[in-house]
Amino acid sequence: MKNKGKFIIAFDTICDGWQCALDEDGKPHPTLYDSEDDAMFELFADAISMLENQTPKDRKENGISKEKFAKMKKVFDGGSGDPEQMRNFLDANPVCNYNDEFIIPVEEFISGRKAIFGSEGLKITGEKL
């Protein structure tokens, strides 16, 4: 597999399962990152950007205090923060992961992945990239 060792940012939906960026035809077309740290930087930057576009009142209604948001920005440090600290911050403050995204190795990503529990046991549906 030519993309082995690369990472993508994905998200999960109740109806459609795992998703990632799409091309103009609606087909999966994620950005590939060389490392999990590179992907974490992008995920964290996107979350801060989305939260910056909210009013302090909106952030507070969503469980993000001024202090928590200030700490998030400090961890990001204008783009020079440590990805491990970013990861730890989001693990401790999942409400700050604005789009509920996660990082996964490209070879493990299954577009539309859903876990279905039935009489035959667990079945995983979806398509590999």
LINUR-V942523 format. One line per field, one symbol per residue. phi: phi as a letter, one per 20 degrees, with the letter a starting at -180 (. if undefined). psi: psi as a letter, one per 40 degrees, with the letter a starting at -180 (. if undefined). burial: 1 if it has 24 or more other C-alpha atoms within 12 Angstrom, else 0. A space follows every 50 residues. Layout:
phi->???
psi->???
burial->???
//
This chain:
phi->.fegneccdcbdcfedmfcbgdefenegbffedfbfffffgfgfffffgf ffeefgfffffendfgfffffffffflmodfegfffgffffecgfeegel ebdbfgfefcfmgceddcfeoecddpcff
psi->hdeheiiihiihiddeahiaiiaeeeihgihhididdddddddddddddd ddeiiddddddeehidddddddddddfeeeihddddddddddgddegdef iihihdeehhhehihhhadeahhhiahi.
burial->00000111111100000111000000010111100111111111111100 10000000100001000110011011000010101110110010111111 11111100111110000000000000001
//
